Amino acid sequence: MGIVPLTNGLQLFGLFAVTLMLVCYALESRSRWFVLGFAGACALGSLYGFLQGAWPFGLVEAVWAAVALVRWFKRA
């Protein structure tokens, strides 16, 4: 029993999206541009959710993207 390897591009895309979310979220206090990056990463996460068939995940990530965009505009 081992770790299941990433087997396709969609899984790599999902890994990229959530990793980018984590990095941007951790750095949000440094610049408002990381808030925008977080919004973009959430949009990518949403796309990933819909593409893999997990529409509730895609929907929630889309909401997070919208919330982050509002926060980005408010920090201007």
C-alpha positions as CSV (number, residue, x, y, z in Angstrom):
1,M,0.0,0.0,0.0
2,G,1.6,3.2,-1.1
3,I,0.6,6.7,-2.1
4,V,-1.6,6.9,-5.2
5,P,0.4,8.7,-7.9
6,L,-1.0,11.6,-9.8
7,T,-2.2,10.1,-12.9
8,N,-3.4,12.9,-15.2
9,G,-3.2,16.5,-16.0
10,L,-6.4,17.4,-14.3
11,Q,-5.0,16.2,-11.0
12,L,-1.9,18.2,-11.5
13,F,-4.0,21.3,-12.3
14,G,-5.9,20.8,-9.1
15,L,-2.7,20.5,-7.1
16,F,-1.4,23.7,-8.7
17,A,-4.6,25.6,-7.9
18,V,-4.8,24.6,-4.2
19,T,-1.0,25.2,-3.8
20,L,-1.3,28.6,-5.3
21,M,-4.3,29.3,-3.0
22,L,-2.2,28.4,0.1
23,V,0.8,30.5,-0.9
24,C,-1.3,33.6,-1.8
25,Y,-3.4,33.2,1.4
26,A,-0.2,33.0,3.5
27,L,1.2,36.1,1.9
28,E,-2.0,38.3,1.8
29,S,-0.8,40.6,4.6
30,R,2.3,41.6,2.5
31,S,0.5,43.0,-0.5
32,R,-3.0,43.5,-1.8
33,W,-1.8,41.7,-5.0
34,F,-1.6,38.5,-3.1
35,V,-5.3,38.9,-2.3
36,L,-5.9,39.2,-6.1
37,G,-3.7,36.1,-6.6
38,F,-5.8,34.3,-4.0
39,A,-9.0,35.2,-5.9
40,G,-7.5,33.9,-9.1
41,A,-6.3,30.7,-7.5
42,C,-9.8,30.2,-6.1
43,A,-11.2,30.7,-9.6
44,L,-8.8,28.0,-10.8
45,G,-9.9,25.8,-7.9
46,S,-13.5,26.3,-8.9
47,L,-12.7,25.4,-12.5
48,Y,-11.0,22.2,-11.2
49,G,-14.0,21.3,-9.1
50,F,-16.4,21.6,-12.0
51,L,-14.1,19.8,-14.4
52,Q,-13.7,16.8,-12.1
53,G,-17.4,16.6,-11.5
54,A,-17.4,17.9,-7.9
55,W,-19.8,20.8,-8.5
56,P,-20.3,21.7,-4.8
57,F,-16.6,22.2,-4.5
58,G,-16.6,24.3,-7.7
59,L,-19.4,26.4,-6.4
60,V,-17.9,27.1,-3.1
61,E,-14.5,28.0,-4.6
62,A,-16.3,30.4,-7.0
63,V,-17.9,32.1,-4.0
64,W,-14.4,32.4,-2.3
65,A,-13.1,33.9,-5.5
66,A,-15.8,36.6,-5.4
67,V,-15.2,37.3,-1.7
68,A,-11.5,37.7,-2.4
69,L,-12.2,40.1,-5.3
70,V,-14.3,42.3,-3.0
71,R,-11.5,42.3,-0.4
72,W,-9.0,43.2,-3.1
73,F,-11.1,46.2,-4.2
74,K,-11.6,47.3,-0.6
75,R,-7.8,47.3,0.0
76,A,-7.2,49.7,-2.9
